[in-house]
Amino acid sequence: MAKLVQKVFFILISRYLYNFLSWFRKLWYHMQGMYVGHNTYLPSIKITWPHQVVIGDNCSLEQGIYFKFDGIWKQGPSIIIKNNVFIGAGCEFNIRKEIVIGDNSLIASGCKFIDHDHGTSLSSPMHKQQGPEKAILIGNDVWLGCNVVVLKGVEIADGVIVAAGAVVTKDIPPYEIWAGIPAKKISQRN
């Protein structure tokens, strides 16, 4: 009897409560200018400027994602996630310029995207200096392994795989496999 009660409780929580909370979050963020597509479940996330974020249809997001538009209010969106994208737990989008993630991409847990730097001049403390800002573009059908870091100005073309823990500092051509710090080509997809 206890197992049946546990099963019923689990079904109620997973099907109804989580869906209601997702619906409520979507409504709340929609009122603040964020767009979340159809059949996209919205878990508990952190977000600084909701109007800067667009999430497409049929996306799967896990808990603890941080959408940080790093700056003062400006017209959006700057964080654009297209359709059928998976984003794992604990990913961070630290964006000033723009990031676009293409359709059917897989972003594993702990990935970080940073599209800006601090200045390095000796004239004032580094934390007060604005550095260069360049958009990040991720193509369609891209797979980034756990804890990949993608830095400013990088364009990752369609069909690329980046191994876990890599730091991507330069553009990656289509259908290549990269790994390491800094990331380098290790293979080609067949």
C-alpha positions as CSV (number, residue, x, y, z in Angstrom):
1,M,0.0,0.0,0.0
2,A,2.8,2.4,0.8
3,K,4.4,1.9,-2.6
4,L,1.1,2.7,-4.3
5,V,0.8,5.9,-2.3
6,Q,4.3,6.9,-3.2
7,K,3.7,6.1,-6.9
8,V,0.5,8.2,-6.9
9,F,2.2,11.0,-5.1
10,F,5.1,11.0,-7.5
11,I,2.7,11.0,-10.5
12,L,0.8,14.0,-9.1
13,I,4.0,15.9,-8.4
14,S,5.7,15.2,-11.7
15,R,2.7,15.6,-14.0
16,Y,0.6,18.3,-12.4
17,L,2.5,20.4,-9.9
18,Y,5.7,20.7,-12.0
19,N,3.6,21.6,-15.1
20,F,1.6,24.2,-13.1
21,L,4.8,25.7,-11.7
22,S,6.2,25.9,-15.2
23,W,3.0,27.5,-16.6
24,F,3.1,30.0,-13.7
25,R,6.8,30.8,-14.3
26,K,6.2,31.3,-18.1
27,L,3.3,33.7,-17.3
28,W,5.4,35.6,-14.8
29,Y,8.4,36.0,-17.1
30,H,6.1,36.7,-20.1
31,M,4.7,39.7,-18.2
32,Q,8.3,40.9,-17.9
33,G,9.0,40.5,-21.7
34,M,10.5,37.0,-21.9
35,Y,9.3,34.7,-24.7
36,V,9.1,30.9,-24.0
37,G,7.9,28.7,-26.9
38,H,5.3,25.9,-27.0
39,N,6.1,22.6,-25.2
40,T,9.0,24.1,-23.4
41,Y,9.1,23.3,-19.7
42,L,10.5,26.2,-17.6
43,P,12.1,25.0,-14.3
44,S,13.4,27.2,-11.6
45,I,16.0,29.5,-13.2
46,K,17.8,32.7,-12.3
47,I,17.4,35.7,-14.7
48,T,18.4,39.4,-14.5
49,W,16.5,40.9,-17.4
50,P,13.7,38.6,-18.7
51,H,13.0,40.7,-21.8
52,Q,16.5,39.8,-23.0
53,V,15.7,36.1,-23.3
54,V,13.9,34.1,-26.0
55,I,13.5,30.4,-25.8
56,G,12.1,28.4,-28.7
57,D,9.6,25.5,-29.0
58,N,10.2,22.0,-27.6
59,C,13.2,23.0,-25.5
60,S,14.3,21.1,-22.4
61,L,15.8,23.1,-19.6
62,E,17.1,21.8,-16.3
63,Q,17.2,23.5,-12.9
64,G,19.6,26.3,-11.9
65,I,20.3,27.9,-15.3
66,Y,21.4,31.5,-15.0
67,F,20.5,33.9,-17.7
68,K,22.5,37.0,-16.9
69,F,22.3,40.0,-19.2
70,D,25.3,41.9,-17.7
71,G,24.5,45.5,-18.1
72,I,21.9,48.2,-17.7
73,W,18.5,48.0,-19.3
74,K,18.4,48.0,-23.1
75,Q,16.1,46.7,-25.9
76,G,16.3,42.9,-26.2
77,P,16.5,40.1,-26.9
78,S,20.2,39.3,-26.5
79,I,20.0,35.6,-25.4
80,I,18.3,33.7,-28.2
81,I,17.7,29.9,-27.9
82,K,16.1,28.3,-30.9
83,N,13.9,25.2,-31.1
84,N,14.5,21.7,-29.8
85,V,17.5,22.7,-27.6
86,F,18.6,20.9,-24.4
87,I,20.3,23.0,-21.7
88,G,21.7,21.1,-18.6
89,A,21.7,22.1,-15.0
90,G,23.9,25.0,-13.8
91,C,24.6,26.6,-17.2
92,E,25.5,30.3,-17.1
93,F,24.9,32.8,-19.9
94,N,26.9,35.9,-19.0
95,I,26.0,38.2,-21.9
96,R,26.4,41.9,-22.8
97,K,26.2,41.7,-26.6
98,E,24.4,38.6,-27.9
99,I,24.3,34.8,-27.9
100,V,22.4,32.7,-30.4
101,I,22.0,28.9,-30.0
102,G,20.8,27.1,-33.1
103,D,18.1,24.4,-33.4
104,N,18.6,20.8,-32.1
105,S,21.7,21.7,-30.0
106,L,22.7,20.0,-26.8
107,I,24.3,22.0,-24.0
108,A,25.4,19.8,-21.1
109,S,25.5,20.8,-17.4
110,G,27.8,23.5,-16.2
111,C,28.6,25.2,-19.5
112,K,29.4,28.9,-19.4
113,F,29.1,31.5,-22.1
114,I,30.9,34.9,-21.7
115,D,30.8,37.4,-24.5
116,H,32.9,40.2,-22.9
117,D,36.2,40.9,-21.0
118,H,37.5,43.6,-18.7
119,G,40.0,46.1,-19.9
120,T,43.7,45.7,-19.1
121,S,45.0,49.2,-19.2
122,L,47.3,50.4,-16.3
123,S,45.4,53.7,-16.2
124,S,42.7,52.5,-13.8
125,P,41.7,49.3,-11.9
126,M,40.6,46.5,-14.2
127,H,37.2,46.1,-12.6
128,K,36.3,49.6,-13.7
129,Q,37.3,49.1,-17.3
130,Q,35.1,47.9,-20.1
131,G,36.7,45.4,-22.4
132,P,35.8,44.2,-25.8
133,E,32.3,42.6,-26.4
134,K,31.6,40.2,-29.3
135,A,28.6,38.0,-29.9
136,I,28.7,34.2,-29.5
137,L,27.0,32.2,-32.3
138,I,26.3,28.4,-31.8
139,G,25.1,26.6,-34.9
140,N,22.5,23.9,-35.4
141,D,23.0,20.3,-34.1
142,V,25.9,21.3,-31.8
143,W,26.8,19.2,-28.7
144,L,28.8,20.9,-25.9
145,G,30.0,18.5,-23.2
146,C,29.9,19.2,-19.5
147,N,31.6,22.4,-18.2
148,V,32.6,23.8,-21.6
149,V,33.4,27.5,-21.6
150,V,32.8,29.5,-24.7
151,L,34.4,33.0,-24.8
152,K,33.6,36.2,-26.6
153,G,33.4,36.3,-30.4
154,V,33.4,32.6,-31.0
155,E,31.3,31.1,-33.8
156,I,30.7,27.3,-33.5
157,A,29.4,26.0,-36.8
158,D,26.7,23.3,-37.5
159,G,27.3,19.8,-36.3
160,V,30.3,20.5,-34.0
161,I,31.1,18.4,-30.9
162,V,33.1,20.0,-28.1
163,A,34.5,17.6,-25.4
164,A,33.8,18.1,-21.7
165,G,35.9,20.8,-19.9
166,A,37.1,22.5,-23.1
167,V,37.6,26.2,-23.3
168,V,36.7,27.5,-26.7
169,T,38.5,30.7,-27.7
170,K,38.3,30.7,-31.5
171,D,35.8,29.7,-34.2
172,I,35.1,26.0,-35.0
173,P,34.4,24.9,-38.6
174,P,31.4,22.6,-39.3
175,Y,31.4,18.9,-38.2
176,E,34.6,19.0,-36.2
177,I,35.3,17.5,-32.8
178,W,37.4,19.7,-30.4
179,A,38.8,19.3,-26.9
180,G,41.3,20.8,-24.5
181,I,42.3,24.1,-23.0
182,P,42.4,26.0,-25.2
183,A,40.2,23.8,-27.4
184,K,41.8,22.3,-30.5
185,K,40.6,20.0,-33.3
186,I,41.0,16.3,-32.4
187,S,38.8,14.7,-35.0
188,Q,36.2,15.1,-37.8
189,R,32.6,13.8,-37.7
190,N,31.9,11.1,-40.4
